[in-house]
């Protein structure tokens, strides 16, 4: 089974272009299932002998260990994908994963920063040196375009084309998308580009990546998270302070202002419309406005 797991991981990584984080999660989940089956069926068990009756005790064990619903459902998704792959590639006769169900979970509405507070945050930056110009551009890109942390982390200096008012990012599945940039982003990009050039010259280094440290090294995702988190802790009244909350804020504010949901879907780089639709639940201001304008007794 270990060889089949590796074969499956190679497939989703190279053929399906799944992100590295997803591949790592699948590896963890399937390796844990493999350990369970080795205990219950013997170390030399055949994958063809595995049925849902061998998998169900493992799932019950996860529930008994009080695994969170989210993690449990991820384990189920990993198992289902793995056995579907084995069935499609004719390495097993039945898709035993198709009979496994996930647990119903409550839908959590994404948290976001209010409009007035977001304006105050964006006006906080003085942009007088390398660090503040860098932080200002980070916030403007996260909030102004809705990009993911991984997308901002991978950005190269030449990915932004201020002359055409666009920039490109590589999203999930290694898919490229072109996004528009505002006058605010163009201005902050030019300010940071000059500070960045000076920092690299003083450090005696070169870098193709957009976001670097004062010593010229590529900023890590953790460093970016820390920079955004510190500012949100200081300036925003939200429970979570990750860069992703700025993505939520971008989508929510766009819909509140009347943006078409399909356009928001494309801007966010979502594969499915259902992923974007979660933001319609938090766009109550837009719904109230439409109601007041359209209904005879709305006022």
C-alpha positions in Angstrom: 0.0 0.0 0.0 2.9 2.4 0.7 4.0 2.1 -2.9 0.5 2.8 -4.1 0.2 5.8 -1.8 3.4 7.2 -3.3 2.1 6.5 -6.8 -1.1 8.4 -6.0 0.8 11.3 -4.5 2.9 11.6 -7.6 -0.2 11.6 -9.7 -2.0 14.4 -7.8 1.2 16.4 -7.6 2.5 16.1 -11.2 -0.7 15.4 -13.2 -3.4 17.2 -11.2 -1.0 20.0 -10.0 -2.3 19.9 -6.4 -0.5 22.2 -4.0 2.3 21.0 -1.9 0.3 21.5 1.3 -2.5 19.3 -0.1 -0.1 16.6 -1.1 1.4 16.6 2.4 -2.0 16.4 4.0 -3.0 13.4 1.8 0.3 11.7 2.7 -0.4 12.1 6.4 -3.9 10.9 6.1 -3.2 7.8 4.0 -0.1 6.8 6.0 -2.2 6.9 9.1 -4.8 4.6 7.4 -2.0 2.3 6.3 -0.7 1.9 9.8 -4.2 1.0 11.0 -4.7 -1.6 8.3 -1.3 -3.1 9.0 -2.4 -3.6 12.6 -5.8 -5.1 11.8 -5.0 -7.1 8.6 -1.3 -7.8 9.0 1.8 -6.0 7.6 1.6 -7.9 4.2 -2.1 -7.3 3.5 -3.2 -6.8 -0.1 -5.0 -3.6 -1.1 -7.5 -5.8 -3.0 -8.7 -7.3 0.2 -9.5 -3.9 1.8 -13.3 -3.3 1.9 -15.4 -0.7 3.7 -15.7 -3.1 6.6 -11.9 -2.7 7.2 -12.0 1.1 6.9 -15.1 1.8 9.1 -13.4 0.8 12.4 -10.6 3.2 11.5 -13.2 6.0 11.0 -14.9 5.1 14.3 -11.6 5.3 16.0 -11.1 8.8 14.6 -14.5 9.9 16.0 -13.7 8.3 19.4 -10.5 10.2 19.5 -12.5 13.4 19.1 -10.9 14.4 15.9 -12.5 17.7 14.7 -15.2 17.4 12.0 -13.0 19.4 9.6 -10.0 17.1 10.0 -12.2 14.0 9.9 -13.8 15.1 6.7 -10.4 15.8 5.2 -9.3 12.2 6.1 -12.5 10.9 4.4 -11.8 13.0 1.3 -8.2 11.6 1.2 -9.4 8.0 1.4 -12.1 8.5 -1.2 -9.7 10.1 -3.6 -7.1 7.4 -3.1 -9.5 4.5 -3.7 -11.2 6.2 -6.6 -7.7 6.5 -8.2 -7.0 2.8 -7.6 -10.4 1.9 -9.1 -9.9 4.1 -12.2 -6.4 2.7 -12.8 -7.9 -0.8 -12.4 -5.7 -1.7 -9.4 -8.8 -2.7 -7.3 -12.1 -4.2 -8.5 -14.4 -1.9 -6.4 -14.3 1.7 -5.3 -14.7 1.1 -1.6 -14.3 4.8 -0.8 -17.5 5.6 -2.6 -19.5 4.1 0.4 -17.8 6.4 3.0 -19.6 9.5 4.0 -18.3 12.7 5.6 -19.8 14.3 8.7 -22.2 17.2 8.2 -20.7 20.4 9.6 -22.1 23.8 10.3 -21.2 26.5 7.8 -19.0 29.1 9.4 -19.3 32.6 7.9 -15.9 34.1 7.1 -14.7 36.9 9.3 -13.8 40.2 7.7 -12.7 43.7 8.5 -15.3 46.5 8.3 -15.1 49.1 5.6 -14.3 52.1 7.9 -11.8 50.1 9.8 -10.1 48.9 6.6 -9.8 52.5 5.4 -8.2 53.5 8.7 -5.7 50.6 8.4 -4.7 51.6 4.8 -4.2 55.2 5.9 -2.0 54.1 8.8 1.1 53.5 6.7 3.6 56.3 6.4 5.7 54.7 3.6 8.8 56.6 4.7 11.3 53.7 4.6 11.8 50.2 3.3 9.8 48.3 5.9 6.7 50.6 5.9 6.6 50.8 2.1 6.8 47.0 1.9 4.1 46.5 4.5 1.9 49.1 2.8 2.2 47.3 -0.6 1.5 43.9 1.1 -1.8 45.2 2.6 -2.8 46.9 -0.7 -2.3 43.7 -2.7 -4.1 41.5 -0.2 -7.0 43.8 0.3 -7.0 45.3 -3.2 -6.9 42.1 -5.2 -7.9 39.3 -2.8 -4.8 37.1 -3.6 -3.7 34.2 -1.4 -0.7 34.2 0.9 1.0 31.6 -1.3 0.4 33.8 -4.4 1.9 36.9 -2.8 4.8 34.9 -1.5 5.6 33.6 -5.0 5.3 37.0 -6.7 8.3 38.2 -8.8 9.2 41.8 -9.3 8.3 41.7 -13.0 4.9 40.1 -12.3 3.5 43.6 -11.9 3.0 45.6 -15.0 2.1 49.2 -13.9 2.0 50.4 -17.5 -0.9 48.0 -18.3 -2.5 48.2 -14.8 -2.3 44.5 -14.3 -0.3 41.8 -12.6 -0.1 38.0 -12.8 -0.2 35.4 -10.1 0.2 31.6 -10.1 -2.7 30.2 -8.1 -3.8 26.7 -7.1 -3.1 24.0 -9.6 -0.3 26.1 -11.0 -2.9 28.2 -12.9 -2.0 31.7 -13.9 -4.5 34.5 -13.7 -4.2 38.2 -14.6 -5.6 40.7 -12.1 -6.2 44.5 -12.4 -4.3 46.9 -10.1 -5.5 50.2 -8.8 -3.8 53.5 -8.8 -3.1 53.0 -5.1 -1.2 49.7 -5.8 0.8 51.3 -8.7 1.9 54.2 -6.5 2.9 51.9 -3.6 4.6 49.5 -5.9 6.8 52.3 -7.3 7.7 53.5 -3.8 8.6 50.0 -2.6 10.5 49.2 -5.8 12.8 52.1 -5.2 13.4 51.1 -1.5 13.8 47.5 -2.6 16.5 48.5 -5.2 18.4 50.4 -2.6 18.2 47.6 0.0 19.6 45.1 -2.6 22.4 47.4 -3.6 23.4 47.9 0.1 23.2 44.2 0.8 25.2 43.3 -2.4 22.5 40.8 -3.5 20.1 40.2 -6.3 16.6 38.7 -6.1 13.7 38.0 -8.5 11.1 37.9 -5.7 9.1 40.9 -5.0 9.0 40.8 -1.2 12.4 40.6 0.4 14.0 41.4 3.7 16.3 44.3 4.3 19.3 41.9 3.8 18.0 40.9 0.4 16.6 37.4 1.2 13.2 36.2 0.0 10.6 36.7 2.8 9.1 33.4 4.1 5.4 32.8 4.3 5.8 32.9 8.1 7.4 36.3 8.0 4.6 37.6 5.8 2.0 36.2 8.2 3.8 37.8 11.2 3.9 41.2 9.5 0.2 41.1 8.6 -0.8 39.6 11.9 1.0 42.3 14.0 -0.7 45.1 12.1 -4.1 43.5 12.3 -3.7 42.9 16.0 -2.8 46.5 16.4 -5.4 48.1 14.1 -8.4 45.7 13.6 -11.0 44.2 15.9 -11.1 40.7 14.5 -10.4 37.3 16.1 -8.2 36.0 13.4 -5.3 38.0 12.1 -4.0 36.0 9.2 -3.5 37.3 5.6 -6.5 35.3 4.6 -8.9 37.6 6.5 -8.0 40.3 4.0 -9.0 38.0 1.2 -12.4 37.5 2.9 -12.6 41.3 3.3 -11.9 41.9 -0.4 -14.6 39.5 -1.5 -17.2 40.7 1.0 -16.7 44.4 0.2 -16.8 43.7 -3.5 -20.2 42.0 -3.2 -21.5 44.7 -0.8 -20.8 47.2 -3.5 -22.7 45.3 -6.1 -20.0 43.3 -7.9 -21.2 40.3 -9.9 -20.5 37.0 -8.1 -19.0 35.4 -11.2 -16.5 38.3 -11.5 -15.6 37.9 -7.8 -15.1 34.2 -8.5 -12.7 34.8 -11.3 -10.8 37.4 -9.3 -10.4 35.0 -6.3 -9.3 32.2 -8.6 -12.0 29.8 -7.3 -12.7 26.6 -9.2 -16.3 26.3 -8.0 -19.0 29.0 -7.7 -20.1 27.4 -4.4 -16.8 28.4 -2.8 -17.5 32.0 -3.7 -21.1 31.9 -2.6 -20.2 31.8 1.1 -19.5 35.5 0.8 -23.0 36.2 -0.2 -24.2 35.3 3.3 -22.1 38.1 4.8 -23.1 40.7 2.3 -26.2 41.8 4.2 -25.7 45.4 3.6 -26.1 44.9 -0.1 -29.3 42.8 0.4 -30.8 45.4 2.7 -30.0 48.2 0.1 -31.6 46.2 -2.7 -34.7 45.5 -0.5 -35.1 49.1 0.4 -34.8 50.2 -3.3 -37.0 47.5 -4.8 -39.8 46.7 -2.4 -42.8 49.1 -2.2 -42.7 48.9 1.6 -38.9 48.6 1.9 -38.6 52.0 3.4 
